[in-house]
Amino acid sequence: MAAVRMLKLPEVLTEINMSRAAFYRMRARGQAPRLIKLPNGELRVRRADLDDWLNGFEAA
């Protein structure tokens, strides 16, 4: 079974070239990739979820 790659929020923001504030605005509108909150309070995004989200823009 392949390991699930989890990205830290700063890694995601760097990859998509977006500020944290803009990301959270998109998230509030339901237009951002799903965030996973770990028990320690840190946020992660699954690599596959980010890829699917980005691919959605190509199709549009």
N, C-alpha and C positions, 0 to 999 in steps of 0.2 A: 504494500500500500504506500503510495507516494505521500510525502509530508506536505501539509498545507502551508503554503508560503503566506505569512502575515506581514503586512507592511505597517510601520509606524506612521502616524498622521503626517509628521514633517516630511517623510519620504514621499508620501502621496502628493502633498502640496508641491514639493519640488518637481516631481515628475509631470504634474499637470500644469505647473506654472501658475498657481493660484494662491491668493492670500487665504489665511485661515478664516477671516471674516467673510470673504466671498464664498468659501466652501460651506460655511455654516448657513449662509443665506440660501444657497442651493439646497442644502440638507433640509432646511425648514420648509421649502417648497416641495420636498420629496423628489428632488432631481439629482441627488448625489449618491455615490455608491454606499452600500450599507456599512455602518460602523459597528464594530464589536467591542464592547466594554469588558475588559478583563477584570478579574476579582480585585486586582490592585488599583483599579481605576483608570489604567492606561487604555487608550483607544487603538484599535487595529483595523485594517481593511484587508480582506482576503485578496490575494493577487488575482485570482480568477474573477472576483466581483469587480475589481477595478478594470480588468481587461474587457469584461462584458460591457461595463458602463461606457468605456471608451469606444468599443466597437459599435455601440448604439448610435454614436454620432456619425460614424462612417455610413451607416445605413440610411440615416435621415437626409 
